[in-house]
Amino acid sequence: MAEKNGPSVLKSAGAMGIAVFLSRILGLVREQVFAAMFGASTATDAYQIAFRIPNLLRDLFAEGAMSAALVPTFIRVQKEEGEARGWQVATRVFGVLFAVVSVISLVGILFAEPLVALYAGAFRSVPGKFELTVSMTRIMMPFFPLVALAAAFMAILNAAGKFFIPSFASALFNVVSILTGVALAGFFEHPIEGMAWGVVAGGMVQAMIQWPVLLRVGYRPRWTQPLETPVLSDPALVRMMGLMIPGTVGLAATQINILVNSIFATSVGEGAVSWLNYSFRLMQFPIGVFGVSLASATLPAFSRHWSAREPEQAVEVLRKSIRRVFAVNFPASAGLAFLGVPILALIFEHGRFSSSDTLNTARALAAYSVGLTAYSVVKVLVPVCYAMGETRIAVISSFFSVAVNLVANFLLVGSLGFTGLALGTSLTALLNAGLLWFWIGRRLRVRGIPVPSSDLLRAGLHCLFASMTMGVTVWALDQFLVAPMNMGNPAWFRALRVAIGVSTGVIVYTGISILTGIEETLELLEVFKRRWRRGKR
């Protein structure tokens, strides 16, 4: 049944999930191109750090805090003050955001060298590596304001009930960045600099493709009407900043975690940065398709119920979303952990990416997989904190997680190397998810609203049991029956190995779900059945 005043969360998440699925597939293609052209090399390490700087700025100032603050603000203004006023707020957000992040981007270009030194000072020990990183940082810094504007467009379109095109825009980013990067690679002394220019071109397309959709949903640029108030004194803008600033502080804690991980990774040997990046990119596939999609679809629905003073309905939206995260992300994490080697060999083991790179990346992937479900739960819970007006919860949880991440790095990197960094990230995600739910539940109980903690615990344990059973089964099948049949590891055998493992995993997990009554899996099966019948008709 559709949610009141908007499309159902499952339908919205499904539309977004399809678009994000295409984006993640193309993202993997992009990583394949990198792996084949550059492997896990000095140039690749330099690119990953250079791209990380504008990308982390994007996470800090744009997609995370800004999107979570903008959606409930826009919905509230449209509901209470009318559509024209809502579009005025959107126009002012676009203008102020682009101006601020453009200045930050310019500062980043001017101070690229000390920024890179902060992240990867160890690169100076390899001739030319530090200088290449600085050069690519300056090239890619304009990506930041472009993708920040794209994120603002996406937030407004999500609030207006449009999910497919905004999510598909990131797929176009991958297409354009690949094609542009490969086309320009031959024009530079360091071919990987062509890929850096491809990132800028992709960011531009990601923003531009959403503009026509904004116009179709009714957006018209309104700077001074209907409210004759100076932009920076706009009460809606001030209210949004009141939500965004604490969230940005909380996200700053996350960036400290990433900074610490980067410093550790650059000092544990050549290739470590790339192995961690390739594995994290693969883990981002289920997070993006299911975690981020559900989070983006949950926020507008939760915000509508919460602003309409319907807290029970809002909590029900949240409960269903988290159960859906469990039903999909637990088996995804088990699949990546137990089938990491054949999956990575199929995707990346071409050109300069060796079998040794596959094994090292698989180790990092297994460690990251421990926290995959928690990472997706955090993606759902943090925007809910904004909608509830409880930004302090996310801030406190983030800063507490920093301390845990630092301790985990120091304890694990000595014995486990780069794998310890991935495991520390997972443990931090688990703690963050637990803290967020504890504090949200506490706030709900104070308001006299029932909290479905027991229901979610049971659902999580059922999904975990089904996923671990599936994982052990597919691992045993692969190791004792399929892998011994290998004769030279040709591409067709790698594809067959993954196909057998994945199909067996789907059958086992679906069977256990039917026997134990995991309702979200059954719900997804029913959706597929309906679409299959419509397709046949």
BAFI-720547 format. One record per residue (C-alpha): x, y, z. Coordinates in steps of 0.1 Angstrom, whole numbers, plus 2048, in hexadecimal, padded with zeros to 3 digits. Example, Ala and Ser with C-alpha at 12.3 -4.5 7.8 and 13.67 -1.06 7.14 Angstrom:
2
<xx: 87B	yy: 7D3	zz: 84E> .
<xx: 889	yy: 7F5	zz: 847> .
END
This chain:
537
<xx: 800	yy: 800	zz: 800> .
<xx: 80D	yy: 823	zz: 7F8> .
<xx: 819	yy: 838	zz: 815> .
<xx: 803	yy: 856	zz: 81D> .
<xx: 80B	yy: 875	zz: 809> .
<xx: 825	yy: 863	zz: 7F4> .
<xx: 830	yy: 844	zz: 7E3> .
<xx: 838	yy: 825	zz: 7F8> .
<xx: 85B	yy: 821	zz: 805> .
<xx: 860	yy: 800	zz: 7F4> .
<xx: 855	yy: 80E	zz: 7D2> .
<xx: 86B	yy: 82C	zz: 7D6> .
<xx: 888	yy: 818	zz: 7E2> .
<xx: 882	yy: 800	zz: 7C5> .
<xx: 884	yy: 81C	zz: 7AB> .
<xx: 8A3	yy: 82A	zz: 7BB> .
<xx: 8B2	yy: 807	zz: 7BF> .
<xx: 8AF	yy: 800	zz: 79A> .
<xx: 8C1	yy: 821	zz: 792> .
<xx: 8DB	yy: 81C	zz: 7AC> .
<xx: 8E0	yy: 7F8	zz: 7A1> .
<xx: 8E8	yy: 805	zz: 77E> .
<xx: 8FF	yy: 81F	zz: 78D> .
<xx: 911	yy: 805	zz: 7A2> .
<xx: 916	yy: 7EE	zz: 785> .
<xx: 925	yy: 80B	zz: 771> .
<xx: 93A	yy: 813	zz: 78F> .
<xx: 948	yy: 7F0	zz: 78F> .
<xx: 94F	yy: 7F4	zz: 76A> .
<xx: 961	yy: 814	zz: 773> .
<xx: 976	yy: 801	zz: 78D> .
<xx: 97C	yy: 7E5	zz: 774> .
<xx: 98B	yy: 7FF	zz: 75C> .
<xx: 9A1	yy: 80C	zz: 777> .
<xx: 9AC	yy: 7E9	zz: 782> .
<xx: 9B4	yy: 7DF	zz: 75E> .
<xx: 9C6	yy: 7FF	zz: 755> .
<xx: 9D8	yy: 806	zz: 775> .
<xx: 9D5	yy: 7E8	zz: 78D> .
<xx: 9DC	yy: 7EF	zz: 7B2> .
<xx: 9F9	yy: 806	zz: 7A9> .
<xx: A0A	yy: 826	zz: 7B4> .
<xx: 9F4	yy: 83A	zz: 79C> .
<xx: 9D4	yy: 829	zz: 7A9> .
<xx: 9DD	yy: 831	zz: 7CD> .
<xx: 9E3	yy: 855	zz: 7C3> .
<xx: 9C2	yy: 858	zz: 7B1> .
<xx: 9AE	yy: 848	zz: 7CE> .
<xx: 9BC	yy: 862	zz: 7E7> .
<xx: 9B7	yy: 87F	zz: 7CE> .
<xx: 993	yy: 875	zz: 7C8> .
<xx: 98C	yy: 86F	zz: 7ED> .
<xx: 992	yy: 894	zz: 7F6> .
<xx: 976	yy: 8A4	zz: 7E1> .
<xx: 960	yy: 885	zz: 7E6> .
<xx: 963	yy: 888	zz: 80C> .
<xx: 95B	yy: 8AD	zz: 80A> .
<xx: 93C	yy: 8A3	zz: 7F6> .
<xx: 932	yy: 88B	zz: 812> .
<xx: 939	yy: 8A6	zz: 82C> .
<xx: 928	yy: 8C4	zz: 81D> .
<xx: 910	yy: 8B7	zz: 804> .
<xx: 900	yy: 894	zz: 802> .
<xx: 8FF	yy: 88B	zz: 827> .
<xx: 8F5	yy: 8A8	zz: 83D> .
<xx: 8E7	yy: 8BE	zz: 822> .
<xx: 8D0	yy: 8A4	zz: 813> .
<xx: 8C3	yy: 898	zz: 834> .
<xx: 8BC	yy: 8BC	zz: 83F> .
<xx: 8AE	yy: 8C8	zz: 81E> .
<xx: 893	yy: 8AD	zz: 818> .
<xx: 87F	yy: 8B2	zz: 839> .
<xx: 883	yy: 8D8	zz: 836> .
<xx: 876	yy: 8D9	zz: 813> .
<xx: 859	yy: 8C2	zz: 81B> .
<xx: 850	yy: 8D7	zz: 839> .
<xx: 852	yy: 8F8	zz: 826> .
<xx: 83D	yy: 8EB	zz: 809> .
<xx: 823	yy: 8DD	zz: 821> .
<xx: 820	yy: 8FC	zz: 838> .
<xx: 829	yy: 919	zz: 820> .
<xx: 820	yy: 90D	zz: 7FD> .
<xx: 831	yy: 900	zz: 7DE> .
<xx: 83F	yy: 922	zz: 7D2> .
<xx: 850	yy: 927	zz: 7F3> .
<xx: 85F	yy: 904	zz: 7F2> .
<xx: 86E	yy: 90B	zz: 7D0> .
<xx: 87C	yy: 92C	zz: 7DD> .
<xx: 88E	yy: 919	zz: 7F9> .
<xx: 89B	yy: 900	zz: 7E0> .
<xx: 8A9	yy: 91C	zz: 7CA> .
<xx: 8BA	yy: 92C	zz: 7E8> .
<xx: 8C9	yy: 90B	zz: 7F3> .
<xx: 8D7	yy: 905	zz: 7D0> .
<xx: 8E7	yy: 927	zz: 7CE> .
<xx: 8F6	yy: 929	zz: 7F1> .
<xx: 902	yy: 905	zz: 7F0> .
<xx: 913	yy: 909	zz: 7CE> .
<xx: 924	yy: 92A	zz: 7D8> .
<xx: 931	yy: 91C	zz: 7F9> .
<xx: 93F	yy: 8FB	zz: 7EB> .
<xx: 94E	yy: 90D	zz: 7CD> .
<xx: 963	yy: 923	zz: 7E5> .
<xx: 96D	yy: 903	zz: 7F9> .
<xx: 977	yy: 8F3	zz: 7D8> .
<xx: 98D	yy: 910	zz: 7CF> .
<xx: 99E	yy: 90F	zz: 7F1> .
<xx: 9A3	yy: 8E9	zz: 7EB> .
<xx: 9B4	yy: 8F0	zz: 7CA> .
<xx: 9CB	yy: 90B	zz: 7DA> .
<xx: 9D4	yy: 8F5	zz: 7F8> .
<xx: 9D5	yy: 8D3	zz: 7E7> .
<xx: 9F8	yy: 8CC	zz: 7F1> .
<xx: 9F3	yy: 8CE	zz: 817> .
<xx: 9D2	yy: 8BC	zz: 814> .
<xx: 9E3	yy: 89E	zz: 803> .
<xx: 9FF	yy: 8A0	zz: 81C> .
<xx: 9E5	yy: 89C	zz: 838> .
<xx: 9D5	yy: 87E	zz: 827> .
<xx: 9F3	yy: 86D	zz: 817> .
<xx: A14	yy: 87C	zz: 823> .
<xx: A23	yy: 859	zz: 820> .
<xx: A1F	yy: 85C	zz: 7FA> .
<xx: A3F	yy: 872	zz: 7FA> .
<xx: A54	yy: 853	zz: 7FF> .
<xx: A4B	yy: 848	zz: 7DB> .
<xx: A59	yy: 85F	zz: 7C0> .
<xx: A3E	yy: 872	zz: 7AE> .
<xx: A21	yy: 862	zz: 7C1> .
<xx: A1A	yy: 880	zz: 7D8> .
<xx: A1D	yy: 899	zz: 7BB> .
<xx: A05	yy: 884	zz: 7A5> .
<xx: 9EC	yy: 883	zz: 7C2> .
<xx: 9ED	yy: 8A9	zz: 7C6> .
<xx: 9E9	yy: 8AF	zz: 7A0> .
<xx: 9CA	yy: 898	zz: 79F> .
<xx: 9BB	yy: 8A8	zz: 7BE> .
<xx: 9BC	yy: 8CA	zz: 7AD> .
<xx: 9AC	yy: 8BB	zz: 78D> .
<xx: 98F	yy: 8AA	zz: 7A0> .
<xx: 987	yy: 8C6	zz: 7B9> .
<xx: 96D	yy: 8D6	zz: 7A2> .
<xx: 95A	yy: 8B5	zz: 7A4> .
<xx: 950	yy: 8BF	zz: 7C8> .
<xx: 939	yy: 8DD	zz: 7C0> .
<xx: 92A	yy: 8CB	zz: 7A2> .
<xx: 921	yy: 8AC	zz: 7B5> .
<xx: 915	yy: 8C1	zz: 7D3> .
<xx: 8FC	yy: 8D2	zz: 7BC> .
<xx: 8F2	yy: 8B0	zz: 7AE> .
<xx: 8EB	yy: 8A4	zz: 7D2> .
<xx: 8D5	yy: 8C2	zz: 7D9> .
<xx: 8C1	yy: 8BC	zz: 7B9> .
<xx: 8BE	yy: 897	zz: 7C4> .
<xx: 8B1	yy: 8A1	zz: 7E7> .
<xx: 896	yy: 8B7	zz: 7D9> .
<xx: 88B	yy: 89D	zz: 7BF> .
<xx: 88A	yy: 882	zz: 7DA> .
<xx: 874	yy: 899	zz: 7EF> .
<xx: 85D	yy: 89E	zz: 7D0> .
<xx: 85A	yy: 878	zz: 7CD> .
<xx: 873	yy: 873	zz: 7B0> .
<xx: 88E	yy: 859	zz: 7B6> .
<xx: 898	yy: 848	zz: 796> .
<xx: 8A8	yy: 864	zz: 782> .
<xx: 8BB	yy: 874	zz: 79F> .
<xx: 8CA	yy: 851	zz: 7A7> .
<xx: 8D0	yy: 84A	zz: 782> .
<xx: 8E5	yy: 86A	zz: 780> .
<xx: 901	yy: 859	zz: 793> .
<xx: 900	yy: 83D	zz: 778> .
<xx: 906	yy: 858	zz: 75E> .
<xx: 923	yy: 865	zz: 773> .
<xx: 933	yy: 843	zz: 770> .
<xx: 92D	yy: 841	zz: 74A> .
<xx: 93A	yy: 864	zz: 743> .
<xx: 958	yy: 861	zz: 75B> .
<xx: 963	yy: 840	zz: 74B> .
<xx: 95F	yy: 84B	zz: 727> .
<xx: 96F	yy: 86D	zz: 72C> .
<xx: 98B	yy: 85F	zz: 742> .
<xx: 995	yy: 844	zz: 728> .
<xx: 992	yy: 85D	zz: 70B> .
<xx: 9A9	yy: 875	zz: 71D> .
<xx: 9C2	yy: 85D	zz: 72C> .
<xx: 9D9	yy: 85D	zz: 70F> .
<xx: 9DE	yy: 883	zz: 710> .
<xx: 9F0	yy: 883	zz: 731> .
<xx: A13	yy: 879	zz: 73D> .
<xx: A00	yy: 866	zz: 759> .
<xx: 9E2	yy: 856	zz: 747> .
<xx: 9CF	yy: 854	zz: 768> .
<xx: 9CB	yy: 87A	zz: 768> .
<xx: 9B3	yy: 876	zz: 74B> .
<xx: 99D	yy: 862	zz: 763> .
<xx: 99E	yy: 87F	zz: 77B> .
<xx: 990	yy: 896	zz: 760> .
<xx: 976	yy: 87C	zz: 759> .
<xx: 96A	yy: 880	zz: 77D> .
<xx: 963	yy: 8A6	zz: 777> .
<xx: 950	yy: 89F	zz: 757> .
<xx: 93B	yy: 885	zz: 768> .
<xx: 933	yy: 89C	zz: 785> .
<xx: 927	yy: 8B6	zz: 76C> .
<xx: 90F	yy: 89E	zz: 75B> .
<xx: 902	yy: 890	zz: 77C> .
<xx: 8F6	yy: 8B3	zz: 785> .
<xx: 8E9	yy: 8BD	zz: 762> .
<xx: 8D4	yy: 89E	zz: 75C> .
<xx: 8BE	yy: 8A6	zz: 77A> .
<xx: 8B5	yy: 8C9	zz: 770> .
<xx: 89A	yy: 8C0	zz: 757> .
<xx: 889	yy: 8A9	zz: 770> .
<xx: 889	yy: 8C6	zz: 78A> .
<xx: 877	yy: 8DB	zz: 770> .
<xx: 85E	yy: 8BF	zz: 769> .
<xx: 854	yy: 8BC	zz: 78E> .
<xx: 84C	yy: 8E1	zz: 78F> .
<xx: 86C	yy: 8F1	zz: 79A> .
<xx: 871	yy: 916	zz: 78F> .
<xx: 88E	yy: 92A	zz: 79C> .
<xx: 881	yy: 943	zz: 7B6> .
<xx: 89B	yy: 958	zz: 7C8> .
<xx: 888	yy: 975	zz: 7D8> .
<xx: 863	yy: 96B	zz: 7D5> .
<xx: 84C	yy: 964	zz: 7E6> .
<xx: 85F	yy: 96D	zz: 805> .
<xx: 872	yy: 98F	zz: 804> .
<xx: 88D	yy: 985	zz: 81D> .
<xx: 8B3	yy: 985	zz: 819> .
<xx: 8BF	yy: 963	zz: 80F> .
<xx: 8D4	yy: 95C	zz: 82D> .
<xx: 8B8	yy: 968	zz: 844> .
<xx: 89E	yy: 950	zz: 834> .
<xx: 88E	yy: 93E	zz: 852> .
<xx: 88C	yy: 91D	zz: 83E> .
<xx: 8B1	yy: 91F	zz: 835> .
<xx: 8BA	yy: 928	zz: 859> .
<xx: 8A6	yy: 90A	zz: 865> .
<xx: 8B7	yy: 8F3	zz: 84C> .
<xx: 8D9	yy: 8FF	zz: 856> .
<xx: 8CF	yy: 8F8	zz: 87A> .
<xx: 8CA	yy: 8D4	zz: 870> .
<xx: 8E8	yy: 8D3	zz: 859> .
<xx: 904	yy: 8E1	zz: 86E> .
<xx: 902	yy: 8C7	zz: 88B> .
<xx: 8FF	yy: 8AC	zz: 870> .
<xx: 91E	yy: 8BA	zz: 85E> .
<xx: 931	yy: 8B9	zz: 87F> .
<xx: 926	yy: 895	zz: 884> .
<xx: 931	yy: 88D	zz: 860> .
<xx: 952	yy: 89E	zz: 868> .
<xx: 958	yy: 882	zz: 881> .
<xx: 953	yy: 869	zz: 865> .
<xx: 96C	yy: 87B	zz: 84F> .
<xx: 985	yy: 879	zz: 86C> .
<xx: 980	yy: 854	zz: 86B> .
<xx: 987	yy: 853	zz: 846> .
<xx: 9A5	yy: 86A	zz: 84A> .
<xx: 9B4	yy: 853	zz: 864> .
<xx: 9AD	yy: 834	zz: 84F> .
<xx: 9BE	yy: 845	zz: 831> .
<xx: 9DD	yy: 84E	zz: 845> .
<xx: 9DF	yy: 82B	zz: 851> .
<xx: 9D9	yy: 81C	zz: 82E> .
<xx: 9F4	yy: 831	zz: 81D> .
<xx: A0D	yy: 825	zz: 836> .
<xx: A07	yy: 7FF	zz: 835> .
<xx: A16	yy: 7F9	zz: 812> .
<xx: A10	yy: 7FF	zz: 7ED> .
<xx: 9EE	yy: 7F3	zz: 7E1> .
<xx: 9DC	yy: 7F5	zz: 803> .
<xx: 9C9	yy: 814	zz: 7FA> .
<xx: 9BD	yy: 804	zz: 7D9> .
<xx: 9B4	yy: 7E3	zz: 7E9> .
<xx: 99F	yy: 7F4	zz: 803> .
<xx: 98F	yy: 80A	zz: 7E9> .
<xx: 986	yy: 7EE	zz: 7D1> .
<xx: 977	yy: 7DA	zz: 7ED> .
<xx: 964	yy: 7F7	zz: 7FB> .
<xx: 956	yy: 800	zz: 7D9> .
<xx: 949	yy: 7DD	zz: 7D5> .
<xx: 939	yy: 7DF	zz: 7F8> .
<xx: 929	yy: 7FF	zz: 7ED> .
<xx: 915	yy: 7EC	zz: 7D4> .
<xx: 8FB	yy: 7DD	zz: 7EC> .
<xx: 8FE	yy: 7FC	zz: 803> .
<xx: 8F4	yy: 812	zz: 7E5> .
<xx: 8DA	yy: 7FC	zz: 7D6> .
<xx: 8C8	yy: 7F3	zz: 7F7> .
<xx: 8D5	yy: 808	zz: 813> .
<xx: 8D7	yy: 82B	zz: 803> .
<xx: 8B8	yy: 824	zz: 7EE> .
<xx: 8A3	yy: 81A	zz: 80D> .
<xx: 8B1	yy: 838	zz: 821> .
<xx: 8A9	yy: 851	zz: 805> .
<xx: 885	yy: 842	zz: 801> .
<xx: 880	yy: 840	zz: 827> .
<xx: 888	yy: 864	zz: 82F> .
<xx: 86C	yy: 875	zz: 81B> .
<xx: 852	yy: 85C	zz: 828> .
<xx: 85E	yy: 85E	zz: 84C> .
<xx: 860	yy: 885	zz: 84A> .
<xx: 83C	yy: 887	zz: 83D> .
<xx: 82E	yy: 872	zz: 85A> .
<xx: 844	yy: 883	zz: 874> .
<xx: 83A	yy: 8A6	zz: 868> .
<xx: 816	yy: 89C	zz: 868> .
<xx: 819	yy: 891	zz: 88C> .
<xx: 814	yy: 86C	zz: 883> .
<xx: 831	yy: 85D	zz: 897> .
<xx: 824	yy: 839	zz: 897> .
<xx: 822	yy: 838	zz: 871> .
<xx: 844	yy: 848	zz: 86F> .
<xx: 854	yy: 82D	zz: 885> .
<xx: 842	yy: 812	zz: 871> .
<xx: 853	yy: 820	zz: 851> .
<xx: 874	yy: 81F	zz: 863> .
<xx: 86E	yy: 7FB	zz: 870> .
<xx: 866	yy: 7EE	zz: 84E> .
<xx: 884	yy: 7FF	zz: 83E> .
<xx: 89D	yy: 7F0	zz: 857> .
<xx: 88E	yy: 7CE	zz: 853> .
<xx: 892	yy: 7D1	zz: 82D> .
<xx: 8B6	yy: 7DB	zz: 833> .
<xx: 8BB	yy: 7BC	zz: 847> .
<xx: 8AA	yy: 7A5	zz: 82E> .
<xx: 8C1	yy: 7B1	zz: 811> .
<xx: 8E2	yy: 7BC	zz: 821> .
<xx: 8E8	yy: 79E	zz: 838> .
<xx: 8E9	yy: 786	zz: 81A> .
<xx: 8FD	yy: 79F	zz: 805> .
<xx: 917	yy: 7A2	zz: 820> .
<xx: 91A	yy: 77C	zz: 824> .
<xx: 91C	yy: 778	zz: 7FE> .
<xx: 939	yy: 792	zz: 7FB> .
<xx: 94B	yy: 782	zz: 819> .
<xx: 949	yy: 75E	zz: 80E> .
<xx: 94B	yy: 763	zz: 7E8> .
<xx: 963	yy: 781	zz: 7E8> .
<xx: 97F	yy: 770	zz: 7D5> .
<xx: 96B	yy: 763	zz: 7B7> .
<xx: 957	yy: 783	zz: 7B5> .
<xx: 976	yy: 79A	zz: 7B5> .
<xx: 988	yy: 783	zz: 79D> .
<xx: 96B	yy: 786	zz: 784> .
<xx: 968	yy: 7AB	zz: 787> .
<xx: 98C	yy: 7B8	zz: 78B> .
<xx: 9A5	yy: 79D	zz: 782> .
<xx: 9AE	yy: 7AB	zz: 760> .
<xx: 9CC	yy: 7BE	zz: 752> .
<xx: 9E2	yy: 7CA	zz: 76F> .
<xx: 9CC	yy: 7BE	zz: 78B> .
<xx: 9DC	yy: 79D	zz: 796> .
<xx: 9D0	yy: 77F	zz: 7AA> .
<xx: 9E3	yy: 78C	zz: 7C8> .
<xx: 9CF	yy: 7AC	zz: 7C5> .
<xx: 9AF	yy: 797	zz: 7C5> .
<xx: 9B9	yy: 785	zz: 7E5> .
<xx: 9C3	yy: 7A5	zz: 7F7> .
<xx: 9A3	yy: 7B7	zz: 7EC> .
<xx: 98E	yy: 799	zz: 7F7> .
<xx: 99D	yy: 79B	zz: 81A> .
<xx: 993	yy: 7BF	zz: 81D> .
<xx: 970	yy: 7B7	zz: 80E> .
<xx: 969	yy: 79C	zz: 828> .
<xx: 972	yy: 7B4	zz: 844> .
<xx: 95D	yy: 7D0	zz: 835> .
<xx: 940	yy: 7B8	zz: 831> .
<xx: 93D	yy: 7B4	zz: 857> .
<xx: 92F	yy: 7D7	zz: 859> .
<xx: 91B	yy: 7D9	zz: 839> .
<xx: 8F9	yy: 7D5	zz: 848> .
<xx: 901	yy: 7ED	zz: 864> .
<xx: 90E	yy: 807	zz: 84B> .
<xx: 8ED	yy: 805	zz: 838> .
<xx: 8D9	yy: 808	zz: 859> .
<xx: 8ED	yy: 828	zz: 861> .
<xx: 8E3	yy: 836	zz: 83F> .
<xx: 8BF	yy: 832	zz: 849> .
<xx: 8C1	yy: 83E	zz: 86D> .
<xx: 8D5	yy: 85E	zz: 868> .
<xx: 8BC	yy: 870	zz: 852> .
<xx: 8A0	yy: 865	zz: 86A> .
<xx: 8B3	yy: 878	zz: 885> .
<xx: 8B0	yy: 897	zz: 870> .
<xx: 88B	yy: 892	zz: 869> .
<xx: 885	yy: 88E	zz: 88F> .
<xx: 89A	yy: 8AE	zz: 896> .
<xx: 8B3	yy: 898	zz: 8AA> .
<xx: 8D3	yy: 8A2	zz: 898> .
<xx: 8E7	yy: 89F	zz: 8B9> .
<xx: 8E2	yy: 879	zz: 8B8> .
<xx: 8F5	yy: 875	zz: 898> .
<xx: 910	yy: 88D	zz: 8A3> .
<xx: 917	yy: 87C	zz: 8C4> .
<xx: 916	yy: 859	zz: 8B4> .
<xx: 92E	yy: 864	zz: 899> .
<xx: 948	yy: 873	zz: 8B1> .
<xx: 946	yy: 854	zz: 8C8> .
<xx: 94C	yy: 83F	zz: 8A9> .
<xx: 96C	yy: 852	zz: 8A1> .
<xx: 97B	yy: 848	zz: 8C2> .
<xx: 972	yy: 823	zz: 8BC> .
<xx: 980	yy: 825	zz: 898> .
<xx: 9A1	yy: 833	zz: 8A5> .
<xx: 9A4	yy: 818	zz: 8BF> .
<xx: 99B	yy: 7FD	zz: 8A6> .
<xx: 9B5	yy: 809	zz: 88D> .
<xx: 9D1	yy: 80A	zz: 8A6> .
<xx: 9C8	yy: 7E7	zz: 8B3> .
<xx: 9C1	yy: 7D6	zz: 892> .
<xx: 9D9	yy: 7E5	zz: 878> .
<xx: 9F8	yy: 7D7	zz: 889> .
<xx: 9EC	yy: 7B3	zz: 887> .
<xx: 9D4	yy: 7B4	zz: 869> .
<xx: 9E3	yy: 7D0	zz: 854> .
<xx: 9CB	yy: 7E1	zz: 83B> .
<xx: 9B1	yy: 7C6	zz: 843> .
<xx: 9B0	yy: 7D3	zz: 866> .
<xx: 9A6	yy: 7F5	zz: 859> .
<xx: 988	yy: 7E6	zz: 847> .
<xx: 97E	yy: 7D2	zz: 866> .
<xx: 981	yy: 7F1	zz: 87B> .
<xx: 96A	yy: 803	zz: 864> .
<xx: 950	yy: 7E7	zz: 867> .
<xx: 952	yy: 7E7	zz: 88D> .
<xx: 94D	yy: 80C	zz: 88D> .
<xx: 92E	yy: 809	zz: 877> .
<xx: 91F	yy: 7EF	zz: 88E> .
<xx: 924	yy: 805	zz: 8AC> .
<xx: 916	yy: 824	zz: 89A> .
<xx: 8F7	yy: 811	zz: 88F> .
<xx: 8F1	yy: 804	zz: 8B2> .
<xx: 8F6	yy: 826	zz: 8C2> .
<xx: 8DF	yy: 838	zz: 8AA> .
<xx: 8C3	yy: 81F	zz: 8AF> .
<xx: 8C7	yy: 820	zz: 8D5> .
<xx: 8C4	yy: 847	zz: 8D6> .
<xx: 8A8	yy: 848	zz: 8BC> .
<xx: 895	yy: 82E	zz: 8D1> .
<xx: 89A	yy: 841	zz: 8F0> .
<xx: 88C	yy: 861	zz: 8E0> .
<xx: 86E	yy: 84E	zz: 8D4> .
<xx: 867	yy: 83F	zz: 8F6> .
<xx: 868	yy: 861	zz: 906> .
<xx: 84C	yy: 86B	zz: 8EE> .
<xx: 839	yy: 84C	zz: 8F7> .
<xx: 83E	yy: 83C	zz: 8D5> .
<xx: 843	yy: 816	zz: 8D4> .
<xx: 865	yy: 80B	zz: 8C8> .
<xx: 867	yy: 7EB	zz: 8B3> .
<xx: 88A	yy: 7E0	zz: 8C0> .
<xx: 880	yy: 7BC	zz: 8C8> .
<xx: 870	yy: 7B8	zz: 8A5> .
<xx: 88F	yy: 7C5	zz: 894> .
<xx: 8A6	yy: 7AF	zz: 8A9> .
<xx: 893	yy: 790	zz: 8A0> .
<xx: 892	yy: 79A	zz: 87B> .
<xx: 8B8	yy: 7A1	zz: 87C> .
<xx: 8C0	yy: 77F	zz: 88C> .
<xx: 8AA	yy: 76C	zz: 873> .
<xx: 8BB	yy: 77E	zz: 856> .
<xx: 8DE	yy: 778	zz: 865> .
<xx: 8D7	yy: 753	zz: 86A> .
<xx: 8CB	yy: 74F	zz: 846> .
<xx: 8E8	yy: 763	zz: 838> .
<xx: 903	yy: 750	zz: 84B> .
<xx: 8F4	yy: 72F	zz: 841> .
<xx: 8F3	yy: 73B	zz: 81D> .
<xx: 917	yy: 748	zz: 81F> .
<xx: 926	yy: 728	zz: 82E> .
<xx: 913	yy: 713	zz: 814> .
<xx: 91F	yy: 727	zz: 7F5> .
<xx: 943	yy: 728	zz: 803> .
<xx: 944	yy: 702	zz: 808> .
<xx: 935	yy: 6FD	zz: 7E5> .
<xx: 94F	yy: 714	zz: 7D6> .
<xx: 96D	yy: 707	zz: 7E8> .
<xx: 967	yy: 6E2	zz: 7E6> .
<xx: 954	yy: 6DD	zz: 7C5> .
<xx: 957	yy: 6FB	zz: 7AE> .
<xx: 97A	yy: 709	zz: 7B4> .
<xx: 98C	yy: 6E7	zz: 7B0> .
<xx: 97E	yy: 6E6	zz: 78C> .
<xx: 992	yy: 705	zz: 782> .
<xx: 9A9	yy: 6FF	zz: 764> .
<xx: 9BD	yy: 71F	zz: 75D> .
<xx: 9A3	yy: 737	zz: 76C> .
<xx: 994	yy: 743	zz: 74B> .
<xx: 97A	yy: 75F	zz: 74B> .
<xx: 95D	yy: 747	zz: 744> .
<xx: 966	yy: 732	zz: 762> .
<xx: 968	yy: 750	zz: 779> .
<xx: 945	yy: 75B	zz: 76D> .
<xx: 938	yy: 737	zz: 772> .
<xx: 947	yy: 736	zz: 795> .
<xx: 935	yy: 756	zz: 79F> .
<xx: 915	yy: 74C	zz: 78E> .
<xx: 914	yy: 72B	zz: 7A1> .
<xx: 91C	yy: 73B	zz: 7C2> .
<xx: 903	yy: 757	zz: 7BF> .
<xx: 8E6	yy: 742	zz: 7B2> .
<xx: 8EC	yy: 728	zz: 7CD> .
<xx: 8EC	yy: 744	zz: 7E7> .
<xx: 8CC	yy: 753	zz: 7DA> .
<xx: 8BB	yy: 731	zz: 7DB> .
<xx: 8C7	yy: 728	zz: 7FE> .
<xx: 8BF	yy: 74A	zz: 80D> .
<xx: 89C	yy: 74B	zz: 7FD> .
<xx: 895	yy: 728	zz: 809> .
<xx: 89E	yy: 730	zz: 82D> .
<xx: 88A	yy: 750	zz: 82B> .
<xx: 86B	yy: 73D	zz: 820> .
<xx: 870	yy: 723	zz: 83C> .
<xx: 876	yy: 73D	zz: 857> .
<xx: 85D	yy: 756	zz: 84A> .
<xx: 874	yy: 774	zz: 844> .
<xx: 858	yy: 78B	zz: 837> .
<xx: 86E	yy: 7A5	zz: 825> .
<xx: 87E	yy: 78A	zz: 80F> .
<xx: 85B	yy: 77C	zz: 808> .
<xx: 850	yy: 7A0	zz: 800> .
<xx: 86C	yy: 7A4	zz: 7E7> .
<xx: 863	yy: 782	zz: 7D8> .
<xx: 83F	yy: 78D	zz: 7D3> .
<xx: 84B	yy: 7AD	zz: 7C2> .
<xx: 860	yy: 799	zz: 7AA> .
<xx: 843	yy: 782	zz: 7A3> .
<xx: 82C	yy: 79F	zz: 79B> .
<xx: 845	yy: 7AE	zz: 783> .
<xx: 84B	yy: 78C	zz: 773> .
<xx: 826	yy: 788	zz: 76D> .
<xx: 823	yy: 7AB	zz: 75F> .
<xx: 841	yy: 7A5	zz: 748> .
<xx: 832	yy: 785	zz: 73B> .
<xx: 811	yy: 797	zz: 734> .
END
